[in-house]
């Protein structure tokens, strides 16, 4: 506050506050991320309380869409921060499957391979 010299009212438009460009960036961030915005599509088994969990996620995700295909829930969104989203998805285990994008599929696959590798090493020690 020491550096504020004066405050004045102006008719000049603030081109940053609620600017669509910056608003879109912040809405797409799952967490603070400078990654590009990507369309994600994830299929969930309709079990346990997945509907409630996705509905809760959707509250904070203005572009999220939840739909149904057969007995599966489909979650689609525009997200910046695929690694953070992958961490969120891991809690659903085999109950979720990334349909898009390929980059997120690879993150999930590599993570599963690392986990399996850790357990295989434990089995070899026995």
C-alpha positions in Angstrom: 0.0 0.0 0.0 3.0 2.3 0.5 3.5 2.6 -3.2 -0.1 3.8 -4.0 0.2 7.5 -4.9 -3.5 8.2 -5.6 -6.8 6.6 -6.5 -9.0 8.2 -9.1 -12.3 7.4 -10.8 -12.1 7.1 -14.5 -14.4 6.4 -17.5 -11.6 4.4 -19.1 -12.6 0.8 -19.7 -10.6 -1.8 -17.9 -9.6 -4.2 -20.7 -8.2 -6.8 -18.3 -11.1 -7.3 -15.8 -13.5 -9.9 -17.2 -11.6 -10.0 -20.5 -12.9 -13.0 -22.5 -9.3 -14.0 -23.3 -8.2 -14.1 -19.7 -11.5 -15.5 -18.5 -11.2 -18.5 -20.8 -7.7 -19.2 -19.7 -8.6 -19.2 -16.0 -11.8 -21.3 -16.5 -9.8 -23.9 -18.3 -7.2 -24.3 -15.6 -7.7 -27.3 -13.4 -4.9 -25.9 -11.3 -2.4 -23.2 -12.1 -1.1 -24.3 -15.4 0.5 -22.8 -18.5 -0.2 -25.9 -20.6 -2.4 -25.5 -23.7 -6.1 -26.0 -23.3 -7.2 -29.5 -24.5 -10.5 -31.1 -25.0 -10.9 -34.2 -22.7 -13.4 -36.9 -22.9 -13.5 -39.6 -20.2 -15.9 -42.6 -19.8 -16.9 -43.6 -16.3 -18.6 -46.7 -15.0 -21.9 -45.6 -13.5 -21.2 -47.1 -10.0 -20.7 -46.0 -6.4 -21.2 -42.2 -6.2 -19.6 -41.2 -9.5 -22.6 -39.1 -10.6 -22.3 -37.0 -7.4 -18.5 -36.7 -7.8 -18.7 -35.5 -11.4 -21.6 -33.1 -10.6 -19.4 -31.6 -7.8 -16.5 -31.3 -10.3 -18.8 -29.7 -12.9 -19.8 -26.9 -10.4 -16.3 -25.5 -10.8 -15.8 -26.3 -14.5 -18.1 -24.0 -16.6 -17.4 -25.8 -19.9 -17.9 -29.3 -18.5 -20.6 -31.5 -19.9 -21.8 -34.8 -18.5 -23.8 -37.2 -20.7 -24.8 -40.8 -20.8 -24.0 -43.5 -23.3 -25.6 -46.9 -22.5 -24.8 -47.5 -18.8 -21.7 -45.2 -18.9 -21.2 -41.6 -17.9 -19.2 -39.4 -20.3 -17.4 -36.3 -18.9 -16.2 -33.7 -21.5 -14.3 -30.5 -20.7 -11.7 -28.0 -21.9 -8.8 -28.4 -19.5 -5.3 -26.9 -19.0 -3.3 -29.1 -16.7 -3.5 -32.7 -18.0 -1.2 -34.0 -15.3 -3.4 -32.6 -12.5 -6.4 -34.0 -14.2 -4.7 -37.4 -14.5 -4.1 -37.3 -10.7 -7.8 -36.7 -10.2 -8.7 -39.6 -12.6 -6.4 -42.1 -10.9 -8.7 -42.2 -7.9 -11.4 -44.0 -10.0 -9.0 -46.8 -11.0 -10.4 -49.1 -13.7 -13.8 -47.4 -13.4 -12.7 -44.7 -15.8 -11.3 -44.7 -19.3 -9.8 -41.7 -21.1 -11.2 -41.5 -24.6 -9.6 -38.2 -25.6 -6.9 -36.8 -26.0 -4.1 -39.2 -26.8 -1.8 -37.2 -24.5 -3.9 -37.9 -21.5 -4.3 -41.6 -22.4 -0.5 -41.8 -22.5 -0.1 -40.1 -19.1 -2.6 -42.6 -17.6 -0.9 -45.6 -19.3 2.6 -44.6 -18.2 1.4 -44.0 -14.6 -0.2 -47.5 -14.5 2.9 -49.1 -15.9 5.1 -47.4 -13.2 2.7 -48.6 -10.5 2.7 -52.2 -11.9 6.5 -52.1 -12.1 6.8 -51.1 -8.5 4.6 -54.1 -7.5 6.4 -56.5 -9.8 9.7 -55.5 -8.0 8.1 -56.3 -4.7 7.0 -59.8 -6.0 10.6 -60.4 -7.2 11.9 -59.6 -3.7 9.7 -62.3 -2.1 
